[in-house]
């Protein structure tokens, strides 16, 4: 009876473990939350290289706002950036390189006149431009503006390029080395070339 009882308990234990694993898989499949890992420092000091976060998927009816941190797909690469402006909003800044008419340095609306004066005195600084975000687009910038590859380089982003919004940031850090990349790794994604 002892050996038979042990075998029955072992089978029940395996069934419970299998049910728990299937339950976790079902929850991850049904609930639109996925973990990701930051690669690089373009979002520091908010997120650092190796930082783990949770992202919720966005759908057609999802409202995106200024300040939301999102994961977006640009040219097959995944990036973690903050929304600076949404459709219909206007941003101001200095334009000197990269995409014509897109600011390289974002300027607060209260500082626009001062920047116009500065750009007239020193033409090499660039010119003050304003950009109204087109319908169905957002303008994204990394928190570490000097080291971020973002909308200042590739322009406003179609909302369809946004894979999700960060709902829980900075869960823990997998490693502490400083990185130079701009991308993120998402659970379930195939490994791609990273910057």
PyMOL commands that set and color helices and strands:
alter all, ss='L'
color gray80, all
select helices_A, chain A and resi 2-30+109-121+123-125+145-147+151-154+159-161
alter helices_A, ss='H'
color red, helices_A
select strands_A, chain A and resi 33-38+51-57+69-74+77-86+90-95+105-107+127-132+137-141+157-158+162-173+184-186
alter strands_A, ss='S'
color yellow, strands_A
deselect
rebuild
show_as cartoon
